[in-house]
Amino acid sequence: MSEASALFQDVAERLFADACPLEVTAAAEAGEFPQDLWGALEDAGFLSMLLPESDGGAEASLADAGAILRAAGRHAAPGPILETILGRRLLADAGLAAPAGPLPIAFLGDGAPGPARARWGRAADLCLIVEQTSAGAALRFAEVACEGSDASFEPMDVITTAGATVAVAAGPAYEQALASAALLKSAQMLGAMDWCVERCLAFAGEREQFGKAIGGFQAIQHHLVVLAEESVAAAAIVGAALSAADDERLSLTAVARSRLGDAVDTARWFAHQTHGAIGFTREYPLNYRTRRLIAWRDDFGSTVFWRDRLAAQLIGAPAQDLWARMVQA
């Protein structure tokens, strides 16, 4: 992590620690938008950090934004934080000013990872659709068609696909935008995993069975080691992808999201094995991270979606054709 990214993350950690206690996350799961947290993010300039200084931004890098979102993930911060940071940059690149407030975002097209759904779509007058076109990408505004939620119980709303095209981005803008969104979500997942590692280590020293801390048992030690290994391995590839040049980032995103998909499964399994039943209770903060890991893993492309992309890069064909090619070889 660069010195600038480390500074961003340090400031963000303090902001989320103050403005995002567990009560804010719990209220968001009941549909209450985190208005005070949002105001703190606006005041800190984080939501416009990718914009040039002339537009009120900090000209920060994608890796810098990843540092902010890693802190957000650690604190299970609700709201379309990632989407607003990226959406404002996409609109600025198209020469357009972003609307004030939250900016939910969804991807649409043949290469899209799923239906047009936007996190916290209901919190904004309009959502931003990034639609794949033969020229690259079209940016459109749309409204919420149906309210819903995801595995974390945060709002995840279906949005309409009808709307006026407001700009057309030339070249490979769609793929780059999708990769950027997927990587920033990866950073958010890393933050939740960071918290799981730290809480499990602390819990293993606090919780006693048979007269000693459970961290002294070999089985628990194994859980903690695997949990830490998965977190470090995932952080390494995500960090490399965030810091890569645009042409390299497209391929590294598929690797990072594929690796992270495995890490998320392992992390939440071992975290709950370490905690036992208490980890599932609403009063304990662990499940607020693990439920988000489940939900976030599918944001901007599931593990299967990105593995299909990775297979296509490696063999020039979709993943389902891999076995046929292996047999023929």
N, C-alpha and C positions, 0 to 999 in steps of 0.2 A: 504494500500500500504506500502511495506517495505521501509526502509530507502534507500536501494540500488536502488529500482525502482523509488523512488521519485527523487533521484539524477540523474538517467538516464533521467527521463522525463524533469527535469529542464534544463539539458544540451541540450536535443533535442529541447525543445521549443525555445531556443535561436538560435539554428542552423536553424530551419525551418523559424523562423521569419526573419532571415537575408537572407537565400538562396532561400526562396520560396514565393516571393510576388505573388499577384494575376496574374500578367502578365505571370509568369512561368506556372501556372495552365492553363491559357487560351491558351498559345502556345502549351501545351501538347495536348489539345483537337483538335488542328489542325495537330497533328502528329509529333510535334517537341519534341524529347527526351530531358529531363531536364539535360543536361550534367554537368552544373556547380553544381546543387544540388547533382547529383550523386557523383561528385568528393568530395564534402564536406562530404557526408555520408561515403565514403570510408576512407577519411582522419581521420574522427572521430572514425573509427573502428566499427560503428554501424552494418554494413552489415555482419561482421564476429563475432558479439558479442556472439553468441551461441557456437562458437568453443572453444575447450580447449586452454589454453595459449600456449601450445606447437605448436599449429597450427596457432598462431597469433590472437587468440580470447580472450575473457574476461571471458569465462566460466560462462556467465550470465544465468539466469533462464528464463523460458518462460514468467513469470510475468514481468521480466525486459524488455524483448523484447516487451511485450504488452504495457509497458509504453512509449517506443519509438514510437510505432505505434499509440498510442492514440494522441501523439503530432503531428504525421504525418497527422492523420485524422482531427485534429483541423485546420490545415493549408491547407487542401485539396491537400496534396503533391502528385504529379503524379509519375508514374514509378513503377516497380515491386519490391518495397522495402520489403514488407512482404515475397514475394516469394524467393527473394535472401537470406534473413536472414535464412529462414527455409530450403531452398534447399541446402545451403552450409553445414548446420548441418546434413541433411540427407545423403549427400555424404560423409561427414567426418565419420559418424557412420558406413558407409559401407566400410570405409578404402580407400576412393577415394578423390582426390583433385578436388575442384570445378573449372570450367573454369573461367577465369578473366571476370569481367564485370557483367552486369545484368544476372539473372538466372530465367527466367519465368518458371512457374511450373503448371502442370495440373495433375488431378487424373483420372484414368481409371480403369474400372472393374465393376462387378455386383453391388458393393456397392458404386459406384461413383455417385456424385450428378448431373452429366450431361455429355454432349459431351466433348471431349478433346479440351478445349479452354484455352489459356494462355494470361494473361494480359501483353501487350508489348512484345509479342513473336517476333515481327519484330525487336526489339532492340538487339537481341542476335543471334549469329550464330546457337546456339542449345538451345532447351527448354528441361526441365527435366520432364519426365512422371513418376509418381508414379503409378504403375499398380498393382492391387490386384491379388494375386495368392493364390493357396492352401497353400503355405508355408509362406505367409505373404504379401510380396511386392517385386516387381522387379523394379529397377530403370533403365530407358532407356532415351537416348537422341533422340530428333526428331526435325524436321524442321517445319516451318510455311507452311501450305498448302493454306490458304486463309485468307486475312486480313479482319478485321471487327472492330466494336466498340460496346460499351455498352451504357446504358442510360446516362452515364456521358460524353459520346463522347470520352472517352479515348480508345486507341487501345485495343481490345480484339480479339485475332486472333485464328483461328482454326489451330490446328497442326496435323501433320501426326501421325498415330498410328504405322507405320512401323519404326523399328530401332533396333539396336543391344542392347541386354540386357547387362548392364555393371556391375550390382551387384544384389544380391538377399538378402533381409533383412528377417531374420527368425522371427517366432512368430507373434505377433499382431502389427507389425510395421505399416501396412497400416492404420488400424483404428486409431492408435495413431498419425500418421502423418496427417491424415485428420482432426482429432479433434484439433490438434495443429494449423493447417492452419485456421480452422473455428474460433477458439478462438482469434487468432491474428487479423483476419479480424473483429471480434467483437470489439476488442480494438480500431481499426481504426474507426469503426462506432461510438463508444462512443466519440471519439475525435471530430467528426463532430457534434454530438449532444451537446457536451460541448459548442462548438462555437455558435450553434444556441441558446442555453439558454442565454449565455452571451450577444449576439447581440440583442436578443429580449428584454431583460431587459433594455439594453442601449437605444434601439430604442423607447421603451415605455416611457422613460423619455425625449427623444428628440422631438418626434413627437407631435404636438399639434392639437387639434380639439376643436372647440367651446370655445376657450380661455384657454384651460388647456391641460396638457400632457395626452396622451391617456392612460397612465398607471394608471390614476385616475379613469378610467371607470371600472365598475365591470366585464364586459364581457372580457376585456383585462386582468384584474387581474386573471380571471379564466383560460384564455389561458396560462398565465405565470406559474401559479401554477401546472397545469397538465403537462406542458412541463418539469418543474423541477422534478416533481414526477417520470415521465417516465424515465428521465435520471438517477436519483439516483437509482431507482429500477433495471434498466438494469445494471448499473455499479456494483451493489452489487453482482449479480449472476455471471456476467462475471469475476469479480475479484476473487470470490471464486473458479471458475473453473480454472482460470489461475494458482492459487496457490495450487491446489489440487494435490495429488499424481496421478501417471499415471493411476492406476486402477479406481480411482474415477473420473478422468477427462473425461473419455469416456462417462459416464452417465451424468455428469454435463454439458457437451457440448450441448447435446440435449436440456436440460432445458434452458441454457443460450441463445442459438440461437432462440429457440421458443419464449422466453420472449422478446428478442431483436427485433424480427420481428414485434410484436405489438407496441413496443416502437418507432420504426422507423416510422411506419405509423402515429402514434399520433404526434410525434415530428415534422415531416415535415408539417403536416396539420395545427397544431397550430402556427408553426413558420410563415407560409405564411398567415394565417388569421391575425396574429398580424401586419405583414408588409403591407398587401394589395398588390396592383399591382406592387409596386416598387420591391418587392422581386423576381419577375420573370424576371426582366430586366437583360441583359447581363452585364451591368455596375455595378450592385449591387452584392456583394459577397455571398448573402444567397443561391441563386440557385446553386452555385458551391458546396455547402455542401449537399443540399437536393437531387440534382441529383445523387450525389455519394452515399448517403444513399440508394437510390432506387437500384442503380447498385450493390453496395457492399453487400446488403442484400441477393443476390443470389450467391455470390461468395462462393465456397466450400460448396454448399448445400443451397437450398432455405429454407424458413420457413416451407413449406410443407414437404420437405425432412427430416428436423430435427424433425418435429412433428411426422412423421411416425416412426422415430427412437425412439422417446420418448414413443410413444404408444406401440411399440414392447417391450420396456423395462418394461413397466407397466403391460401389459396384455399378453405378449409373442406372439403377432401377429401383423401384419401390421395394420395401422390406419383404413383402410377400413373395417376391421373385428370387429371394436369396437362396432358398433351399433348392429350387430348380437349378440354379446356376451351380450350386455346390455339387449336386448329383451329376450334372452334365460334365463337370470337371473331373 
